[in-house]
Amino acid sequence: MASSGPAGPGHDPAAPSSGRGGRAEPSSTFDESGLLSLGEQVDQANGSRRHSHKSSRSSPGRHRGLWWVLGSIGVVLVLLVGGTAGYGWYLNHEIRRLDVKGLVDVPSSGANAGTENILLVGSTDRCALKVQNAAYGLCSQGVTGVNSDVVMVLHLNPAKRSLSILSIPRDLFVPNARTTGANKIDAALFEGPSQLVAAINENLGIPIQHYVVLNFDTFANVVDALGGVKMYFPQPVFDAYSGLQVLSPGCIPLDGVHALQVVRARHLQYKPAGWTTPYPSYWPFENSSDLARIRRSHEFLRVLATAVAKNGLSDPITDGRLVSSVAPQLQVDKSFSPSDMVNMILDFRSVNASKAPQLTLPVQVDQFGSYRYKGAYYGDIEFPSNVDDDPVIEQFLGIDDKTGTMTGKPLPVPSSVTVSILNGSGTANQATTTSTALGALGFNMVGVGDTPPVATHAETVVYYAKKTPEGHAMAQAVARSMSGAVITALGPTTNGAQVTVVTGTQFTVNPPAPVPTATAAAPASSAAPTSTVAPPTTTTTTVPAHGAFQPPTPSVSPLESWDPRACPA
């Protein structure tokens, strides 16, 4: 979907372009003891902080399994940096280190003990490129937007040798996107990586341990260093913004720039069977372009993984090309030490990553055009759907619905959480009915009030004032007691409450669990007593969706008939 409004300065077009080639550099070989030594030496030289990252090591060998799962070329690069021992010192000085606030340590206890989440970001910052390229749009011509084209989180569980990836749609509207307030989540990067981390922590409840960012050149260089990739195009496709133009079906080789056109296409047009006009501008557009781009990106990663498994890593020429072309463009957080990267390789290189889940956070896509929020327009947006989102995030993190995502511990019991309600939709008596319904679930209700509506369609925001994992857990306990466009956020509360719910236009408070009631005692000779279930006696507060949004999207979507895919064997 097209971005517009306050999401950030600049626009995001790109024209067709030519390709590029990789360069060969000195070779290297894979050696476990050498990797460990390298990581320790570089850490000692830099005084880097190391995370606790203990697990058994598998035997040395070619480390192909992990590469497929990188919902991010970024992790390919990170692992390459740690895995190419001959380039350790060079890489350590070439990689740009970022000061990213809000990152958390690897948990040492709880349901998520030992796990790590790496935030992988694709930046649109053309002005940061060392060499400008007309294929991406030129900073000098006003293409100055700084947004996150790609927002993915890689979850690593060394104890279980499991990997999973979660893509976050860039048009998702969240309360803490910027320090000034709500926006699409891709707009957070304009204020720096710390703000994007904050939005994911506070609004989605996903703890982030590390941050990796790559730009257009980084992506293209990885593809070129592998000698390019091939994809099968079942139908002609065209995107005037990304520059993608394939006029005939078939298996087509792609260099780095043209691969980038595929994964960045979000205004894609396709030529259906029987369509006679040869002019791409007249072909039909696909729907839900934000989600469609994620779907194609996931497929491209499978294709890329095949190329990596075929050519390396551990192939001397491939290693050299990747190192020399990628390292100067790579940016990671300061705490992501070389030894962390080395340990990551040793923990996961033997994993069969082809079975790792690639998930997309479900969203509700708007059907009303540009979203007007507090008087400003934000273009096409998407709302959360916590009934669908929560199970996906729990599956991704490997926890159950009774566990706090930021703490890894059981959520607090309702009676320990004080809650106030503000009517944010203008619906008569909404604060009172919501308070009654939450009180019936056991929450300690301390007050009601009103606040001006922010939009015709608004999310229900569950605010918590205590900026700690425990504070978020309180809000999460309340949010999981509701259904609909419900999301948590760090922010002020009222009436001295630990949590304040600002009601929106699309939510329900869940009814209390049915209470079993025993029947009268039966004679000893008869069957064992049975029980019946008493129906809930409390009310819930329900506000219709007004048909403004499509049903929540699935976490896994099949390719459409026009989507490029792996070439037939």
N, C-alpha and C positions, 0 to 999 in steps of 0.2 A: 504494500500500500504506500501511497506517496506520503512523505513526511511534509508537514507544513506548520506554520504558526510558531509558537514560542519554543519549539523543540531545539532550536539552536540556529546560529547564523549560517548562511550559505545554503546552496542546493547541492544535489548529488548526481549530476549527469556524468556520463563518460562516453567517449566516442570510440569507434572501431580503431584497431591499432595493429601494428606488426608485432612479431615475437622477438625473443631474445635467446641467447645461448648461455650455457654454464661453462665454468672454467675448471680444469683439472688441477689439483694440488697434490702435495706429498701424501703418501699413503699412511694408513695406521691399521693396527690389528686389535682384536678384542681380547682383553686379558683381565680377569676378575681382580687379581691381586694388584695389577697395575692401576685399575680404576680406583680401588679403595685408597691406595697410596696417593694417587693424584688428588682425590677429593680432600684427603686430610692435609696434604701439603698446601694446597691453595687456601683451605680454610685457615690454617695456622698463619699463613702469610697475610691474610686479610682480616684476621680476627673475627671471622664470620660466626654468627650464632647458628648452631645446629639444632634441628628438632630431634626429639627422641623418636627413632625410627628403627625399632629392633624387629627383626624377623629372620627366619632361616633363609639361607641362600641356596639357590639351585645350582647345578653344575654348570661350568662354563660351556658356551656354545653360541650359535647364531641366535640373536635376539630379535626374532621376527614377529612373535605373537602380539606384542603390545601395540605395534604401530597402527594396526587397523582401527583401534578404538579412539584414536586421537580425534575427537570431534574437533580437532584442532591441529592445524599444522603446528601450532605453538608448542604442543608437547613433543611432537617429532623433533623440533628444534632443541627443546630443553634436554631431551634424552640424548640427542646427538652431542650436545655440548658436554654432557657428563661422560658419554661413551667413547669419545675420540681422544684417547689419552695423549696422543702425540701433539694435540693442539691445546692442551689444558691451559697453559699460561697465556697463550695468545687469546683464547676465547674469553678468559676471565677479564682481560683488559678491554676486549672489544664489545662485550655485552653491556648494554646500558642498564644500570641499576636504578630502580625507582623507589622513592620513599612512599610507601602505601600504608596508610593508617587503617585501623579496623580489622586487620588480619588477626587470627587467633591461633594459639598453639595447638598442636596435635593433641587431642584429648587422651588422657592417660587412664580414665575410668569411664564407666557408663556404657550404654549400648553402642556408642560410636567410638569406643576406645581404639586408638591406633589408626583411625581412618583420616584421610586427607581429601580436601576439596580444592581443586585448582581452577581458578576463574580464568577462562581463555577468551580474549577479546580481539576482535578484528576492528581496527580503527580506520576511520575515513579521513584522517588528518593529512591532507595533501601538503600543507605548508611544512609539515615535519619531514617530508621526503628530502633526502640529500640531493637527488636529481629529479626535477619535475618531469612528468610524463603526461602528454596530452591525452593519452588513453584513459586516464583517471579523472581528468579535469584539472585545470591549472589554478594554483593558489593566486597567481598574479591576475587571473581573470575573475576573481571573486568566489571561487569554489573553496570556501574557507570553513565549511561545516566540520565540527569535531563530534562525531557520534560513533556509536558502536554498531557496525554492520552486523557483527556476529557476537552473541553473548552465549557462551557455553560453560558448563561446569563439569569437570572431570572428577569423578569420585573414585578413590583408590582405597581398597581394604586389603592391606598386606597379609593379615591373619587368614583371610578366606581366599586370598589370591583372586579377588573379584574386582571388576572394573565396570563402571557404567557412566553414561554421559547424558546430560540434560541440557537441551537447548531452550533458551528463554526468548520468546518472540519479542522483537524490538519495539513493537507498537503497544506493548502492555502498559496501561496507565497505572502508575503507582504513586502513593502519597509522598514518599521521600526521594523522588528521583533527583531533586536538586535541593540545595540548602534553602531555597526560597519556597519550596513546596512541590506540589504534584506536577507530573509531566510524564511523557513516555519514558520507559526505562533506558532507551538508547540515548536520551538527552543527558543522562547523568555524567557521561564521560567528558562532556564539555567542561565540567568543573573538576576533572581529574579522576584518576583511578580510585582514590579514597572514597569519593562520593558514590561511585558505582558499587564498590564493595559495601558501603553503608546501606544502599538501597536494597541489595540482595539479602544482607543480614536482617535488616529491620522489616522489610515488607514481605519477603518470602521465607524468612527463617532458615536460610541455608548458610552455615558457617563457612567462611573462606580462609584457607591457610596460606595459599600462594596466588600470585597474580602474574599472568603472562600476556603480553600484547604483541601483535604483529600488524604490519601495515601491508599495503598492496604489493610493494616490492618483495617483502619477505615471502608472501604466498607464492608469487610468480617465480621467485628464485628456487624455491623448493621443488616445484614442478619441473623447472628447466634442468636442475641438477640431476634429476632422475631420468633425463632424456625425454621428457614429455610423457603424456598419458593418452590413451585412446578411449573414446566414449561412443556408444551407439545412439544415434538420433533416429527414433522411429518415425518422426514427422518433422517437416521443416519448422523452424522456430526463429523468432526475432525479438530483440529487445533494444529499442532505440536509446535507452539510457545506459545500459551496461555495454552496448556495442555488439552483443551476441547476434550473429546472423548466419544461420545454416539453412540453405535453400534446397538441399536435397537430402533425403534420408540416407543413413549409412553409418559405418564405423569410421570415425574421423579422428586424426591425431590432433592433440591440443598442446601448444606450448604454454608457458606460464601465464602470459597475458590473456590468451583465449580461454584458458581454464578459469581464470578470474572472472571473465565475462559470464561463464556458466553459473558459477556459484553466487554472483552478485545480481543476477537477473531477477527483478521483482516487478517488472512491467511487461511480462512475457506474453507474446502473441504466437499463435500456432496455426498451422494450415491443416484443417481437418480433411479427412478422406473425401474426395469428391468436390473439394473447393477448387474453383477454376482460376480465380484471380492470382496472378503471379506477384502482386504488389503486397509486401508484408504489412504495410501500414493499414491495409484493409482486413487483415486476418483478425479473428476474434481474440479477445484478451481472456486469460485464465482468471478465476476468482481467487480471493484470499492469497494475494501474492506474498505477503509476509510469511505465511505458513508454508506456501509452496516453495519459497526459496530455502527454507530450512530442510524441507523434504529432499530437494535436489542436493543440498550440501551434504546431507547424510549419505546419499548415494555416491557422491563424488569421493567421499572419504573411503568408501569401500573400494572404489577404483584405484585411488591413490595407494591404499594399503597393498593391493595386489602388485602395483609397480614397485613399492618399497621391498616387498618380500622377494620379488624377482631380481632386483638389482642390488640389494644390500638391506639393511646397513651392514657394516663390516666389509663391504666391498671397498678397497682402497680408493679407487677413482671416484666412486659415489660419495664416500666420506669427504674426500678433499673438496669436491665441488660444493657440497652442502655447507661445509664449514666456512669456506672463503666467501660464499655468496650470501650466507644467512646471518652469521654471527654479528656483523656490524648493525643489522637491522633489529635484532632481538632485544626486547625489554622485559625484565623480570623484576619482582620485588627484591629489596635488599636482603631479606632473610632467606631467599632461595639459594642456598650455598651449593657449590660444586659437589660436595659430599652428599647433599640431599638428592641431587640429580643422579649421582652414581648409585646410591641406594635404591632409587626408584627403578633403575634399569635392572639391578640384581633381583629385586623383588618380583618384577612383573614380566621379564623378557620371555619366560617360558609359558605364560598364560595363553590359553586359546581364546584370543580376543574376538574371534569371529562370533562367539556366543554372547558377547557383552551387549547389554541393552543400549540402544540409542533412543532416548525419549525426548519428547517435546512437551513443555508445560501446556496443559489445556487452557484455552482462552475462549471468551465469548466475543465474536467479531461484531462490531457495530453495523447497523443498517441505515443510519441516518445521515451519513456524510460527515463533514468536519465537526469535531466535538467542541462545543462551547463551554468552557469552564471558567468561572469567575470573570466572565466578560471577554476572555481571550479564546482564540480558535487554535486547535491543536491538530487539525487534519484527522485522518482515519485513526481510530484507536481500538484497543481491545480491553475488555474487563476480565478480571479473574473469575473463577468459579471454584470456590474452595471445596465443594463436594467432590469435584474431579481433581483439583490440584493437590489436595492433601495426600490422597493415596499414592499419587505419582511421586511426590517428593519423599514420602516415607519409603516407597519401593527403591527409589534412587539412593537414599541414605542407608537403607537396610535396617530400619527401625519399625516399630508398630505405632498405632494411632494413640496409644496411651503415653508416648514418650515425647518429651520436648526436643525439637530438632536442634536447638542451640545448646541445650544442656546435656542431652543423652540420658537424662534421668526422667522418672515419672513426672507427669504434669501435676501441678498442685491441685489439691482437692478444692472444689468450688467454694466451700465455706471459708477457706483461707484467703480468698480473693475479694477485695472490696471493689465494687463496680458502680459507676454512675452512667446515666444515659442522657444524650443530647439529641433532640429531634432535629435531624438535618435535612429532612425532605419536605417539611411543611404539612405532612399528612396529620390530620387531627388525632390527638391523643397517642401518637406513635411512641413517644418516650415512655408514657405510663404503661402501655400494653407490653412494650418490650421489657421494661423493668419487671413487670409481673411475671412474664414468661421466664426470664433468666433467674428470677428469685425462686421460681418453682423448681429450677434445676439445682438449687442449693447455693447460688452465689450470694454474697453479702452485699445487697443493694443499698446505696447510701444517698442517692439523689437523682432527680430528673431536671431537665431544662430544655431550652430551645437554642438553636444556632441558625443563622441565615443559610438557606439552601445554596449550594455551590453550582448546581447545574440541573437541567431538566432530568438527566439521568446521572445518578451518583452512586459510587461505591459506598458500602458500609465499612467504616474504618474503626478498628479497635486499637485505640491509642494506649501506650504504656509510657510512664514518665521515668522509670528507673532504667538507665542505660546499662543493663547487665543481661547476661543470658537468663538469669532468674526473672528479671522484669519481663523479658519477651515471653517466657514460659507462662506467666500469668495471663498475658494477652492471648497467647495461643490457646490456653484452656477455655477462654471465653469464645474466641473465634471458632473453635471446633464444636461449640455448642450451637452454632448457627450454620445456615446454608444459603448459598447464593453468591453474589458479588461482594464477598467479605474478605478483608485484607488487614493485616496488622501494620502498625506504624509507631515509630518513636515520636512522641509529642506530648503536649501538655494535657493534664487531666483536670477534672473539676470535682468539687465537693470533697477534696482530700482523698479521692479514690486512687487506688493503684492502677486501675484500668478505666478508661472512659470510652463508651461506644457512641460514635456519631452515626446515626442511622442514615441509610441511603434509600434508594428506590427499588431495590431488588434483593430481598433477603427474607429468611424465615428463621425463627428461633425453634430449635428442635424440641419436640415434646419429651417429657421425662420417660425414662425406660419403664415398660410395663411392670407392675408389681404383682408377683405370683401370690395367689390366695388359695389356701388349702380348703378342700371340701370337708364336710362333716365326716367324722370317723366311721369307717365301714366295719361290718362284722368281721371277726377274725378269719372266718372261712372264705370270705370274698377276696377279690383281687386287691392289690395294694392301692391306697388312696391316690387319687389323681389331683391335679391342681388346675385351676383356671387362671386366666390372666385378666386382671382388671384393666379397663381402658384408661388412658390418661384423662385426668379431670381438669388439667390446666389449659389455658389458651396459649396460642402462639401468635406471633405477629407476622403477617404475610403481606407483601406488597407485590403486585404483578409487575412483570417485566415490560409491559406495554408493547411487546413485539419489537422492541428496539434492537435486539441482539439475536444473532443466530445461535443455535444450540452449541454447547461447549464442544470444542474440537477434540479429536482423539489424541492420545499420547504417541501413537504410532500410526502413520498414514501410508498407504500403498502408493506407489508411483502412478501418475496419470499416464494416459496413452501417449502423450507428447513429451514426457519427461525423458531427458537423456539418461543413459544407464550403461552398465558394463557391456562391452562388446561380447557377442556370442563366442563361445570357445572355438 
